[in-house]
Amino acid sequence: MTGNGYLVEVNNLVKYFPVLAGVMRRKVADIKAVDGVSFGVKQGEVVGLVGESGCGKTTVGRCILRLYDVTSGNIYFQGKDITTIEGEELRRLRRDMQLIFQDPYASLNPRMTIGDIIGEPLLVHGLSQGKEYRQKVAELLEIVELEPRMADRYPHEFSGGQRQRIGIARALATRPKFIVCDEPVSALDVSIQAQVIKLLKQLKEELGLTYLFIAHDLSVVRYISDRVVVMYLGKIVETADSEELYTTPLHPYTQALLSAVPIPCPEVDRSRKRILLTGDVPSPLFPPSGCRFHTRCRLAKDECKKKEPELREVGTEHWVACHLV
Amino acid sequence: MRETVLEVKGLRTYFYIREGVLRAVDGLSYSVNKGEFVALVGESACGKSVSALSIMRLIPYPPGIIVGGEIIFEGRDLLKLSEEEMRSIRGNRIAMVFQEPMTSLNPVLTIGRQIAESLELHRGLEKNDALVEAANLLKLVGIPDAERRLNDYPYQFSGGMQQRIMIAMALSCNPVLLIADEPTTSVDVTVQAQLMELMNNLRSQFGMSVILITHNLGLVARYADRVNVMYAGRLVESGLTDTIYSQPHHPYTVGLIASVPRLDLPRQRPLYVIPGLPPNLVRLSPNVCAFAPRCRFAISKCTEQRPELEQVGDEHWVACFRHQEIPELTAMECER
């Protein structure tokens, strides 16, 4: 598993959440949030993780960060198995891996000044103190294009876009190697979205960061990612280089997902082929048999209902899980 | 000449709050033709939702009040109607679909009861007839097993299904005009596509007009006949969809269109970024161009005077002092 250039690698990751019921709180079922997911993120790469709500993309991100304990499978960081490390070892690992949250309103403590919010990781990890600490906080604010004198203000004094910048500054405080961006721009307005995407891209270049970029907006994911992983109900259905995935999507789900995104240009949009999926995503409590997508797939055959398709390589670094490809 | 269903003229809706007067909508004019799909585009707090609530006369007073303008609907000024007259129009001739279906539906009433209520109220149906009609409406919006599901409560439906129910309720009285306020922001893309197709099909089927309030420029490009772009409570540009996308004349419209990543363009295309933040509407002077502080092309005139809408082409209006030069100046951003 080592020496293959992967900064982060996930091998057959499984995460079930138990459903408890009754007076005895007995386990009656499992929500199969992530059910056998494997992929890697190379040093300096941005991997996009897309899918609809409930497909398990956020759970994958949180498992990698060790915010959830996995049900089975392994997670490697810099070639080392971190699936079960604990205590001081885990604490040190947290410096290298950070998270940027979706909701800039809920993820900042309203009673702390933004200087304290951004500086807290520095104190927790004993990275700096005193004068140097103040200076570092100021630097971090500058990196995300806010003014250092803003450090004494409180989150409510900032707009959504500015708050997201504060969240980014906090994530950068420990000089991490790897950042999980969980829907970092979906709560923002169009013009502010562009500002934050640009900033994330710029920081990645300047600081040599590696991102796992989780989002449901395919055009944003394509813009920032080098490679894209498409998930459906806890499984990977397709993964490829981001240009390739968008020009030649092979899985019927990827095709439908892409065609559902309207293009902000009437001429171009009119000329596109549209595939309309029927129904909603099934419950991850009782995922469909065989291929999990067969209930909504317009091409589904008998085989798809019975046999689960394996993820196989069909082109250079292009993997698909579909019987029909 | 096409029949005009709705005409908003110089609408001004202000909120009197502790910090001062918030001019949420400040001189908004546009019209909607019969069967037309009109988009009202803009970012949060630009006044697009407030303008829709003003049409429905649902502005909470205090602090909000419609201080001026006219809203002509089917030949009558809605602002002059009594509350009782308004009630016969609201939910009947003009219906509305909101952003969050879960908070718009009553959690303790069955779906059947909620749909039947407006049928009894507006169309005078008997209780049982209303339930039969409610089931028909659920079928119309694509809810499987409609009769049985009448007895279900809102929480038993997914977000997409709840929004379908909202659409069914809106359609219950064959409205002439449907106002959809960000109807798909809380659902996934595949469900968004389903809902939009549904609304668009129903529009052609019943010949209603639709006002879609959104910030999603993709949806606008796909469905709208006409686009109204709002900024800080006013229209900055208005025109037919193809015109707006191919020849935007206002720097804000140009910026909005160019700042969205597009699936059909090369990935390396740099993203255009509008600098700064939208203005604070309380502090904004009503006598300047509100976009000037964020505009690359602002001149001194922009901070001394407010640009009014000017016609620049066939059914194309722009509020910008430099509108003649903008297409040329922004040729780079508009390049495909």
Interface residues (C-beta under 8 A of the other chain):
Chain A: E52 S53 S159 G161 Q162 D189 V190 S191 I192 Q193 A194 Q195 I197 K198 H216 L218 S219 V220 R222 Y223 S242 E243 Y246 A256 L257 L258 S259 A260 V261 P262 I263 P264 C265 P266 E267 V268 D269 R274 L276 L277 T278 D280 V281
Chain B: E43 S44 S158 G160 M161 D188 V189 T190 V191 Q192 A193 Q194 E197 H215 N216 L217 G218 L219 V220 A221 R222 T241 D242 Y245 S246 G255 L256 I257 S259 V260 P261 R262 L263 D264 R267 L271 Y272 V273 I274 P275 L277 P278 R336
